[in-house]
Amino acid sequence: MNIRLLIHMVCVAALAIGLYMVKYSVQDVQRKVATLKAELASEKESLHLLNAEWAYLNRPDRLRQLADKHLDLVPLDSRQIESVAVLPAALQYEELPVANGAVQPVSSVSEGR
């Protein structure tokens, strides 16, 4: 009977120690979670503030003033505009076969003005 009682006491002691360890590890995890939640709230507030500052700095009237002050832009003159045909994307290509079987693109629009 004493051996059985001793085994039960050892099991109860092991369970008590295990429960003690689990309890304090759970408290540590809860503290970490609370700390992370506080950090997350702080980061969200900082992000909200940065978004507000970004919106303030990117106002069209402010950007226009900065562009006028720092860029030497002039209005577009009609003489600066060319026809669409001079743009490389506007060229149309045809594929002509070559003697060795390869295909070579050739422009069908002349590149002169």
Backbone hydrogen bonds, N-H to C=O, Kabsch-Sander energy under -0.5 kcal/mol:
donor,donor_aa,acceptor,acceptor_aa,energy
5,L,1,M,-2.2
6,L,2,N,-2.5
7,I,3,I,-2.4
8,H,4,R,-2.3
9,M,5,L,-2.4
10,V,6,L,-2.2
11,C,7,I,-2.3
12,V,8,H,-2.6
13,A,9,M,-2.5
14,A,10,V,-2.6
15,L,11,C,-2.6
16,A,12,V,-2.4
17,I,13,A,-2.5
18,G,14,A,-2.5
19,L,15,L,-2.8
20,Y,16,A,-2.4
21,M,17,I,-2.4
22,V,18,G,-2.5
23,K,19,L,-2.7
24,Y,20,Y,-2.0
25,S,21,M,-2.0
26,V,22,V,-2.4
27,Q,23,K,-1.9
28,D,24,Y,-2.0
29,V,25,S,-2.2
30,Q,26,V,-2.5
31,R,27,Q,-2.2
32,K,28,D,-2.3
33,V,29,V,-2.5
34,A,30,Q,-2.3
35,T,31,R,-2.4
36,L,32,K,-2.7
37,K,33,V,-2.4
38,A,34,A,-2.1
39,E,35,T,-2.4
40,L,36,L,-2.6
41,A,37,K,-2.3
42,S,38,A,-2.1
43,E,39,E,-2.6
44,K,40,L,-2.5
45,E,41,A,-2.1
46,S,42,S,-2.4
47,L,43,E,-2.7
48,H,44,K,-2.4
49,L,45,E,-2.3
50,L,46,S,-2.7
51,N,47,L,-2.4
52,A,48,H,-2.0
53,E,49,L,-2.4
54,W,50,L,-2.6
55,A,51,N,-2.3
56,Y,52,A,-2.1
57,L,53,E,-2.7
58,N,54,W,-1.6
59,R,56,Y,-1.1
63,L,59,R,-2.4
64,R,60,P,-2.3
65,Q,61,D,-1.9
66,L,62,R,-2.3
67,A,63,L,-2.6
68,D,64,R,-2.6
69,K,65,Q,-2.0
70,H,66,L,-2.7
71,L,67,A,-2.3
73,L,71,L,-1.2
80,Q,77,D,-1.7
81,I,78,S,-1.0
86,V,83,S,-1.2
87,L,84,V,-1.6
90,A,87,L,-1.1
91,L,88,P,-0.9
94,E,106,V,-2.5
96,L,94,E,-0.6
96,L,104,Q,-1.9
98,V,102,A,-2.1
101,G,98,V,-2.0
104,Q,96,L,-1.7
106,V,94,E,-2.6
108,S,92,Q,-2.3
